[in-house]
């Protein structure tokens, strides 16, 4: 059961360049982790970060719905647990993540690990 306090939450989802093209074309993003999808509510905001070599935030979306689908549409897996998205802004000038590292509180010890982890 989802708890919704009517607060919009912001999420950053990390994907590869191939899957970014799928998200842009279909307005759907997926995960193998039901518990993570279940934390995301309708109207929450998703920032899509495309990892190397792009290493940039590419778009901002709002969540329309979550659903389950076994159709293979993503590179690297089925990603059964999915979100239907509504585009807010597809960036013509993507935001390089390195310019934001010091401002993003959820990125810890970047200087020591030199990695951004995909926890989604």
C-alpha positions in Angstrom: 0.0 0.0 0.0 1.4 3.4 -1.0 1.4 6.3 1.4 0.8 9.5 -0.4 1.2 12.7 1.6 0.5 14.8 -1.5 4.1 15.8 -1.7 5.9 15.7 -5.0 9.1 13.8 -4.8 12.0 14.1 -7.2 13.9 11.0 -8.4 17.0 10.6 -10.6 17.0 7.4 -12.7 20.2 6.4 -14.3 20.0 4.6 -17.7 22.3 4.0 -20.7 22.1 5.8 -24.0 20.2 3.1 -25.8 17.5 3.0 -23.2 17.3 6.8 -23.2 16.2 6.5 -26.9 13.5 4.1 -25.8 12.3 6.4 -22.9 12.2 9.4 -25.3 10.2 7.5 -27.9 7.8 5.6 -25.6 7.6 7.7 -22.4 8.1 4.5 -20.4 10.9 3.6 -18.1 11.4 0.3 -16.3 13.2 -1.4 -13.4 13.7 -4.9 -12.1 12.9 -3.7 -8.6 9.2 -3.5 -7.6 10.0 -2.0 -4.2 11.6 0.9 -5.9 8.9 1.5 -8.4 6.3 1.3 -5.5 8.0 4.2 -3.8 7.3 6.5 -6.7 3.8 8.1 -6.9 1.9 9.7 -9.7 2.9 13.3 -10.3 6.4 12.7 -8.8 9.2 14.1 -11.0 11.8 11.9 -12.7 15.1 13.3 -13.9 16.7 11.0 -16.4 20.5 10.8 -16.2 22.2 9.0 -19.1 25.5 7.5 -18.0 28.8 7.5 -19.8 29.8 8.6 -22.3 27.0 11.2 -22.1 27.1 11.7 -18.3 24.2 14.2 -18.4 20.7 14.8 -17.2 18.7 14.6 -20.4 15.1 15.1 -19.4 12.5 15.9 -16.8 9.2 13.9 -16.6 6.2 13.5 -14.4 4.9 10.1 -13.5 1.5 9.2 -14.9 1.1 5.6 -13.7 3.0 2.5 -12.8 2.4 -0.9 -14.3 3.8 -4.4 -15.0 4.7 -5.5 -18.5 6.9 -8.4 -19.6 7.4 -7.1 -23.2 11.1 -6.8 -24.1 11.7 -3.2 -25.1 14.9 -2.1 -23.2 18.5 -3.0 -23.7 20.0 -5.1 -21.0 16.8 -6.6 -19.5 13.1 -6.8 -19.5 12.6 -4.3 -16.6 9.1 -5.6 -15.8 8.1 -2.9 -13.3 7.5 0.3 -15.3 6.5 3.9 -15.1 4.4 5.7 -17.7 5.9 9.2 -18.0 4.7 12.6 -19.2 7.5 14.7 -20.6 8.0 18.1 -19.0 11.3 19.0 -20.6 13.6 17.2 -23.0 16.9 19.1 -22.7 18.4 20.5 -25.9 21.5 21.3 -23.8 21.9 18.4 -21.4 23.1 19.2 -17.9 26.5 17.6 -17.3 26.5 15.9 -13.9 30.0 17.0 -13.0 28.7 20.6 -12.8 26.3 19.6 -10.1 28.2 17.1 -8.0 28.9 19.5 -5.1 25.3 20.6 -5.1 23.7 17.1 -4.9 23.4 16.0 -1.3 22.7 12.3 -2.2 26.1 11.9 -4.0 28.6 11.0 -1.3 32.3 10.5 -1.5 32.5 11.1 -5.3 36.1 12.3 -5.1 37.0 9.0 -3.4 35.1 6.5 -5.5 35.0 8.4 -8.8 31.7 6.6 -9.6 28.0 7.4 -9.5 26.0 4.4 -8.5 22.8 3.3 -10.1 20.6 2.3 -7.2 17.4 2.1 -9.1 
